[in-house]
Structure formats: structure tokens, C-alpha cells
């Protein structure tokens, strides 16, 4: 059963990328591709995509990881990634540079982005 995991900055560095140790180079640490959702509880668009991400976590269980970063609780991580608009979604493939998507996305947009970016 797929689930979404909340990340702190330290967990991000441990599970996604240690961008502080390698500031000029992206080294993904995960064993599966991932999506990182930078969100806020008060943000309408963030709340709108939350159920879609829950569905995708189920559908792609065992194939990708989906993480969430609360921008109000992880201000340093949010600033380090230049997040100014939410939701902002970081798509991290295993062996390529990550891609950032901003704003609200439909489920079909997510699936297209997953297929084109993560696999």
C-alpha cells in the first residue's frame, strides 16, 4: 500500500539529496524515483492536489516515492530550493537532473509528468 511521507530538511538530505555537501552537483540518493511536494496546509491548490497525490501513491506503490515538505515548518529547505509559489513539485528521476513543476496539476498531468520525467 503506497503512502506519502512527510520530510524534514534532515530527512530530505538523507533520502533525496545532500545538496549541502554537493552544492553544485545533484546526486539523488533514493532507490526509486520520487516526487517532493512543497506545500502549505493553508494553500487551496495544495489541498486540491493532496487527494491526487494520495491516489498516485497507491497506484505507483513500489515504483516511486512521494514526499511532502511543509514550507511553514521547513523554511530553510524551502528557501534553499527557491520555492516562492506553492504547490511546487520536484520530480526526481534516478539518474537525471530533477525537474520542478509549479502550480496545480490534474491527475492526468501528474501521470504524464511521472511517465516523461521519472521513467
C-alpha positions as CSV (number, residue, x, y, z in Angstrom):
1,X,0.0,0.0,0.0
2,X,1.5,3.3,-1.1
3,X,1.7,6.2,1.3
4,X,3.1,9.7,1.3
5,X,6.0,10.5,3.7
6,X,6.5,13.9,5.3
7,X,10.1,15.1,5.2
8,X,12.1,17.5,7.3
9,X,15.2,19.1,5.9
10,X,17.4,16.4,7.5
11,X,15.3,13.6,6.1
12,X,15.4,15.3,2.7
13,X,19.2,15.3,2.8
14,X,19.2,11.6,3.9
15,X,16.6,10.3,1.5
16,X,16.6,12.6,-1.6
17,X,19.8,14.6,-2.0
18,X,22.5,16.1,0.2
19,X,22.6,19.4,-1.7
20,X,24.7,21.0,1.1
21,X,27.5,18.5,0.7
22,X,27.3,18.7,-3.1
23,X,26.0,22.3,-3.8
24,X,27.0,22.3,-7.5
25,X,26.1,18.7,-8.3
26,X,22.8,16.8,-8.0
27,X,23.3,13.3,-6.5
28,X,20.0,11.6,-6.0
29,X,20.1,9.2,-3.0
30,X,16.8,7.3,-3.4
31,X,16.4,3.7,-4.7
32,X,13.2,4.7,-6.6
33,X,12.3,7.9,-8.4
34,X,10.4,10.4,-6.3
35,X,8.1,13.4,-6.2
36,X,8.6,16.0,-3.5
37,X,5.6,18.2,-2.9
38,X,6.4,21.6,-1.3
39,X,3.1,22.6,0.2
40,X,1.2,24.5,3.0
41,X,-1.9,23.5,4.9
42,X,-3.5,26.9,4.3
43,X,-2.9,26.8,0.5
44,X,-6.0,25.9,-1.6
45,X,-4.2,24.5,-4.6
46,X,-2.0,22.4,-2.2
47,X,-5.2,21.0,-0.6
48,X,-6.6,20.3,-4.1
49,X,-3.7,18.1,-5.2
50,X,-3.4,16.3,-1.9
51,X,-6.0,13.6,-2.8
52,X,-4.5,13.2,-6.2
53,X,-1.1,12.6,-4.7
54,X,-2.7,10.0,-2.3
55,X,-4.1,8.2,-5.3
56,X,-0.8,8.3,-7.1
57,X,1.0,6.9,-4.1
58,X,-1.4,3.9,-4.2
59,X,-1.2,3.5,-8.0
60,X,2.6,3.8,-8.1
61,X,3.3,1.9,-4.9
62,X,6.7,0.2,-5.1
63,X,7.7,2.2,-8.2
64,X,8.1,5.7,-6.9
65,X,8.2,7.5,-3.5
66,X,6.1,10.6,-2.8
67,X,7.2,13.0,-0.2
68,X,5.8,16.2,1.3
69,X,7.6,19.2,2.7
70,X,5.6,21.7,4.7
71,X,7.0,25.1,3.7
72,X,6.0,26.7,7.0
73,X,7.8,24.1,9.1
74,X,10.9,23.7,6.8
75,X,11.6,27.3,5.8
76,X,15.4,26.7,5.3
77,X,14.8,23.8,2.9
78,X,12.1,25.9,1.1
79,X,14.5,28.8,0.7
80,X,17.4,26.6,-0.4
81,X,15.2,25.4,-3.3
82,X,13.9,28.9,-4.2
83,X,10.3,28.0,-3.5
84,X,8.2,31.1,-3.9
85,X,4.9,29.6,-5.2
86,X,3.1,26.5,-4.0
87,X,2.4,23.9,-4.7
88,X,5.9,23.3,-6.2
89,X,6.7,19.7,-7.1
90,X,10.2,18.4,-7.5
91,X,10.3,15.3,-9.8
92,X,13.5,13.3,-9.1
93,X,14.4,10.6,-11.6
94,X,17.1,8.1,-10.6
95,X,19.9,9.2,-13.0
96,X,19.0,12.6,-14.4
97,X,18.6,16.1,-13.0
98,X,15.3,16.8,-11.2
99,X,12.6,19.0,-12.7
100,X,10.4,21.4,-10.9
101,X,6.7,21.9,-11.7
102,X,4.7,24.7,-10.1
103,X,1.0,25.2,-9.6
104,X,-2.0,23.0,-9.6
105,X,-1.9,19.8,-11.7
106,X,-4.6,17.4,-12.7
107,X,-4.2,13.6,-12.2
108,X,-3.5,13.2,-15.9
109,X,-0.9,15.9,-15.8
110,X,0.8,14.2,-12.9
111,X,0.8,10.8,-14.8
112,X,2.2,12.4,-17.9
113,X,5.0,14.1,-15.8
114,X,5.7,10.8,-14.0
115,X,6.0,8.9,-17.2
116,X,8.1,11.5,-19.0
117,X,10.3,12.6,-16.1
118,X,10.7,9.7,-13.8
119,X,10.8,6.7,-16.1
